[in-house]
Amino acid sequence: TAKELDEIVSLDKNETRYYVVNVSDVQPEGYIVSNLQGIRSDAGERLAKYYLEDGDLIITAKNSIVKTAVYKAEDDKKIILTGNLIAIRLDKNKCDPYYLQAFLNSEDGENEITSIQTGTTIKVINPKGLQEIMIPLKSMSDQKEIATLCEKTIQEIQDLKNALNMKIESLGMIYQR
């Protein structure tokens, strides 16, 4: 819960290797921001069964828009999700996570998601509903091709957004020269 999360937050991100992903950390463009909220080590160790694994697909469970991202493991960081997110752990021999992300972001995927959503203003997706989605699985070589393009495009968007933010910051420094 939000109250429980407030109790375990670590204000010093250097003192912990445990972090939490909130809905706001999942960007509409399909990636997770790197500036995640740290949680205390004692709490993080208790939450081991909830750690994300490399390649888990994250989808918003409760939000006005559906956002997805593929988790990329970093060093020894241990990451968990808040209750408004769902992790989908795939058999990567059958379905590439970036392929699934590309599908879910397509018109066909959006239609599948819409068919399982409840709520009007805040759309709600439950895990049981996700199990009912029909995913057209292509051959692994076709999946890899789509996945590579999806991952590359997301990285390009992330790089462009970072460059834009740096330019915006530099704009505010022009007068101080």
C-alpha positions in Angstrom: 0.0 0.0 0.0 1.0 3.6 -0.3 1.3 3.9 3.5 3.6 0.8 3.6 5.7 2.2 0.8 6.1 5.5 2.6 7.4 3.6 5.6 10.2 1.7 3.7 11.4 4.5 1.4 15.1 5.2 1.6 16.0 8.9 1.1 19.7 8.1 0.4 19.7 6.2 -2.9 23.4 5.3 -2.3 22.7 3.3 0.8 20.5 0.7 -0.9 20.3 -1.6 -3.9 16.6 -2.0 -3.7 14.2 0.2 -5.7 10.6 0.5 -6.6 8.9 1.2 -9.9 5.8 3.5 -9.8 3.4 4.1 -12.6 5.0 7.5 -13.2 8.4 5.8 -13.8 7.0 3.9 -16.8 7.2 6.3 -19.7 4.5 6.4 -22.4 7.3 5.8 -25.0 7.9 2.3 -23.5 10.8 2.5 -21.0 11.5 2.9 -17.3 13.2 6.0 -16.0 16.6 5.4 -14.3 15.9 7.6 -11.3 13.9 5.1 -9.3 12.8 5.5 -5.6 15.1 3.6 -3.2 13.7 1.5 -0.4 15.5 0.4 2.8 17.6 -2.7 2.6 15.8 -4.5 5.4 12.5 -4.1 3.5 14.0 -4.9 0.2 15.4 -8.2 1.4 11.9 -9.2 2.7 10.4 -8.6 -0.8 12.7 -11.1 -2.7 9.7 -13.0 -4.2 8.6 -9.8 -5.9 11.9 -8.9 -7.6 11.7 -8.2 -11.4 13.7 -10.4 -13.7 15.5 -9.3 -16.8 13.0 -9.2 -19.7 9.8 -8.9 -17.6 7.2 -6.9 -19.4 5.6 -4.3 -17.2 2.1 -3.0 -17.9 0.0 -0.4 -16.0 -2.9 -2.1 -14.1 -4.6 1.1 -13.1 -4.1 4.3 -15.1 -5.9 6.6 -17.6 -3.5 5.3 -20.3 -1.9 1.9 -20.8 1.9 2.0 -20.6 4.3 -0.9 -21.2 8.0 -1.3 -20.7 10.5 -4.2 -20.7 12.7 -4.3 -17.6 16.4 -4.5 -18.2 18.3 -5.7 -15.2 21.2 -3.5 -14.0 24.2 -4.7 -11.9 23.0 -5.9 -8.5 19.9 -3.7 -8.3 16.7 -5.4 -7.0 13.5 -3.9 -8.4 9.9 -4.3 -7.3 6.7 -2.9 -8.6 4.0 -0.9 -6.9 0.4 -2.3 -6.8 -0.7 -0.3 -9.9 1.7 -2.3 -12.2 1.7 -5.9 -13.4 4.8 -7.8 -14.4 4.4 -10.4 -17.2 7.1 -13.1 -17.0 7.4 -14.8 -20.4 8.9 -18.0 -21.6 11.5 -16.2 -23.8 11.8 -19.3 -26.0 8.2 -18.8 -27.1 7.7 -15.0 -26.9 10.2 -12.2 -27.0 9.3 -9.4 -24.5 9.9 -6.6 -27.0 7.8 -8.5 -29.5 4.9 -8.6 -27.0 5.5 -4.9 -26.2 5.3 -4.0 -29.9 2.1 -6.1 -30.2 0.5 -4.5 -27.2 1.3 -1.0 -28.6 -0.2 -1.9 -32.0 -3.8 -1.2 -32.9 -4.5 -5.0 -32.6 -2.9 -5.1 -29.2 -4.8 -2.0 -28.0 -8.0 -3.6 -29.1 -7.2 -6.7 -27.1 -6.4 -4.6 -24.0 -9.6 -2.5 -24.4 -11.6 -5.7 -24.5 -10.4 -6.7 -21.0 -10.3 -3.3 -19.3 -12.9 -2.2 -16.8 -13.6 1.3 -15.5 -14.3 4.5 -17.3 -11.9 7.3 -16.2 -9.2 5.1 -14.6 -8.8 2.0 -16.8 -8.2 -1.2 -14.8 -6.5 -4.3 -16.1 -6.4 -7.4 -14.0 -4.0 -10.3 -14.4 -6.7 -12.8 -15.2 -7.9 -10.6 -18.0 -4.3 -10.5 -19.4 -4.3 -14.3 -19.6 -7.3 -14.1 -22.0 -5.5 -11.9 -24.5 -4.9 -13.6 -27.9 -1.3 -12.9 -29.0 -0.5 -13.9 -32.5 2.9 -15.6 -32.2 5.1 -15.3 -35.2 8.2 -17.4 -35.8 11.0 -16.6 -33.4 13.1 -15.1 -36.2 10.2 -12.8 -37.1 9.7 -12.0 -33.4 13.4 -11.1 -33.0 13.2 -8.8 -36.1 10.2 -6.9 -34.7 11.7 -7.0 -31.1 15.0 -5.5 -32.3 13.3 -2.7 -34.2 11.0 -2.0 -31.1 14.0 -1.9 -28.7 16.1 0.2 -31.0 13.2 2.7 -31.5 12.6 3.0 -27.8 16.3 3.6 -27.2 16.3 6.3 -29.9 13.3 8.0 -28.3 15.0 7.9 -24.9 18.2 9.4 -26.3 16.2 12.2 -28.0 14.3 13.0 -24.8 17.6 13.1 -22.8 19.1 15.4 -25.4 16.1 17.6 -25.4 16.2 17.9 -21.6 19.9 18.8 -21.7 19.1 21.6 -24.2 16.3 22.9 -22.1 18.7 23.0 -19.1 21.4 24.8 -21.1 18.8 27.4 -22.3 18.4 28.5 -18.7 22.2 28.9 -18.3 22.7 31.2 -21.4 22.4 34.4 -19.4 24.9 33.3 -16.7 27.7 33.0 -19.3 
